[in-house]
């Protein structure tokens, strides 16, 4: 265990929240009905809020600890904005699941369901972390994630058990997203090293709870996972991403990179 592992772990959690928050924000003004447009926009804000707390903590550790900084960041003091806007795609440690393009409403809500289920059980465990900062962030975030899980579960059931068209789209989304869910429970080195110290969550310990909740909701929605033990995608936690993250960051980071240190 090292300080760098704690930094990497914190960045991983922050990147997951920021990237998915940005993906959800792309629906603002485009949701199927006004109420749900606002609901998903609020979920996006919750996730970005989580990312802010985590980036602030990671920045403090990096500034105080003098550990290595990503090569793409050549400035002096590290801040939450620097971590969000001035890192390149290979410095991001988010899971591949959260960076995939939205495509349609069904795919977006199914991904949110998969990730919110993961976050719900993850934050329940992280509350017990020996790192008091991570524990406090988890306690605050869990209240938000509980709503995210309920909202996304209801939508998965509504669409899966809806019309022939909605069922077809959800089936297609399930086939596309399922191979990316395995990475949520594949620990990177920085995760694995922090478990014995009681800082990180043991992903194997929460996986059965995730699988049970996911199966219950999918069964209610009438959706079936074709192959449960197939090979899973991975690499995001180590900085190996799809090209879709590059397009996302180009949009999200444009203003800060075009006008460095701009103030309003």
N, C-alpha and C positions, 0 to 999 in steps of 0.2 A: 504494500500500500504506500502511496506517495501523495503529496499535495497535487501533483499533476493529474493523478487519477481522479481526485475529487473535482478538479476543474473540468476535466473531460466529461465526467458523469453529469455534472451540473449543466454543461453546455449541451449534452445530449438531450436532457429533459427540456431545456429551453428551446432548442432547435425544433423538437417535435411540436411543441406548443405554438411557436411562431409560424412555422411553415403551414400547419393545418389551419391556424387562425387566418392566415393570408388566403389560403384556398377557399375557406368558407366566406371570406369577405368578398370574393368574386361574385357571389350570389346577390349581394346587396343591390336592390332595385330590379332583380331578375327572378325573384322567388315566385312560386306558383300562385300564392295568395299573399296579401299584405301581412297578415298576422305571422305566417311562417317565414316570410322574408325577414321580418324584424326578429323573430326567434333565432334564426340562424346567424343573423348579424350580431345578436347579443352573445351567442356562443363564441363567435369569432373574437369578440372583445374580451370575453372571459379568458380565452386561450392566450391572447396577446398579453393580458394582464399577468397571467402565470409566467409567461416568457420574460416579462420585465423583471419580476422579482428574482427569477433564476439568473438572468444576465447580470443584474446588479450584484448578486452574490459572487458569480464567477469573476466579474471584473475586480471586485474587492480582493479576492484570492490571488488573482494574477498580479495586481499592483503591489500587494503586500508580500507575496511569496517570491517574486522575481523569477517565476518559472518561465519556460519557453513560451513564446507567443507565435501564432500562425505567421508564416512568412509574408502573407498578403497584408499584414497589419504592421506598418512601419512607424506609426506614430508613438508618442510618449505614453501618456496615461490612457488606460483602457476604460471605456465607459460602456453602458448598455447599448448605446447607439452605435459605437464602434463595432461591437460584437454582432449586432444585427445587420448593419449596413456596409461594413468594410471588410468582411471576410469573403473569400471566394468559395465556390461550391464544394471543393474538396476539403475545406475546413469545417463544413457542416457535418453534424453527427446524427441527424434525424433518421428515423426509420424510413425506408422507401415508401411505405404505405401512405404516409401523410403528404408526399410530394406529388403523387399521381394527379393528373388532370381530372377535373370534375366530370366532364362529359354530360351527364344528365343528373336530375334531382335524385333519382333512385340510387345511383352510384355514390353520390355525395352523402346521403343519409345512411347508407349501409356502411360506408367507411367510418362515418362518425360513430355509428353503433359499435363497430369493432374496436375503435380506439377508445371510446368512452368507457366501454366495458373493461378494457385493459387499465385505463387510468383509474377507474373506480377501485379496483382491487389493489392496484399498485400504490395509490395514495393512502389507502387504509393501512398498508404495511409501512410505508415511508414515514407515517406519523410516529412510528416507534424508532426511527433512526437516531443514532447517537450523535449525529450532526444536528445540533439544535436549529440551525437555519433551515435546513432541508425539511426537518420535522414541522416547523412552523408554516412553511410554504405549503406543505402537503395538507396540513389541517385546514388551512384557508381554502385551498383549491378543491378539496373533497366536497365541500358544500355546493360548489358550482357544478362539479362533474356529476354529482347525483342527479341534478336536473338534466344535464346533457344526456345521461344514460336513459332516463325516462322518456325524454323527447324523441331520441333516435329510435328507441325500441318500439314506440308507438307507431312511428312512421314506417319502419321495416314491416311490421305486422299489417299496417293499413295498405301498403303497396303490394306486399306478397300475397295477401288474401283479398286483393281487390279485383280489378278487371283483368281480362286476358292480356291486355297490353301492359299493364303495370307488372303483372306476374312475369311476363316475358322479359321485361327490362331488368327486373330484380334478379332473375335467374342469370341473365347475361352479366350483370354487375358482380354477382357472387362468384361466377367463374373467373372473372378478371381480378378480383380483389383477394380471393382466398390464398393464392400462392404468396402473397406479401404479408400475411398475418403471422407466419412462423417466425419472422425476424424479431417480432416483439419479445419473444422468449428465448432468443439466441444471445447470450451475454457476450459483450465485448470484453477485452482484457481489463479495461478500467472498471467495468461493472463487477466482474468476477473477483477482482482483487479487494474490493471494498466490502464484500459480503461478510467475510470472517470478522471484520472490525465492527460490524453492526451498523454500517453507514448506508450501504446500498441494499436494495430489495433482492431477495433470492427469487429470481424469475420462475424457477421451477415450482416454488411453493404457491404461486398465485395462478399458474397455468390451469390446473384442474377447475378452479372456480370460474375462470374465463370461459373455458370450454363448456362447462355446464350451463352458464347463463346464455351463451351464444346458441347452444343447441336448443334450449327452451324457447327462445324467441324465434329462431328459424323454424322450428317445428310448428309453432303457433301460426307463423306466416305461410306455412306450406312450402317452405324452401328446403331443398336437399343439397348437401355438399356431395358432389359426384365422387371425388377421391379425397379421403381425409389424410392419407399418409404420403401424398405426393411430395416431390422435391420443392423446397421453398426458396424464394428469392432472398437475397441478403446483401450486405456490404455497406448499407447506408451508415451504420454506426461507425464504420471505419473510414468514411469519406468517399465511398464509391457510389455514385448516384446515377440516376437516369438523366437523360438530357432535359427532362421536364423541369428539374430543379434549376437548371441554368436559365431557362426562360422565365421562371418565377422570380429568381433573384434579379434578373435584368430589369424587370418591371418594378419590383419592390425597392431596389437600391438606387434607381436611376437618379432621383433628385439629390440624394446625399453625395453621390459620386460626381454628378455634374456641377454641383454647387457646394463644395466641402464646407462644413461648419456653418451652413446657412442658418439664420435665425429669423423668426417671424415677429 
